[in-house]
Amino acid sequence: MSITKDKIIYVAKLARIRLDEKNLDHFTSQLDKILSYMEKLNQLNTDDTAQTSHVMGLSNVFRPDENTASLSNEEALSNAPEQENGHFKVPKII
């Protein structure tokens, strides 16, 4: 599959990218090389290859949840500059 200048112009118009003639030739050449490489990859036999969504295997890096003691309401509010009805009191911000 080869790509034409008309297709590059069409995609550039969709992306709202202005291309001059030099860039148009450059991108046409580059995209044509990319599509040629993709055609080579499409010729490979991948029947025995398992499908993957990531090249590397994924593993969870989080530690397991552990129940620990938490601060009481009094301890949490002990250093608060202001408190009201057992809650932190902060300035109103609108």
Summary of the structure (lengths in Angstrom):
residues: 94
radius of gyration: 30.0
end to end distance: 58.3
largest distance: 72.3
contacts: 127
relative contact order: 0.08
helix: 39%
strand: 4%
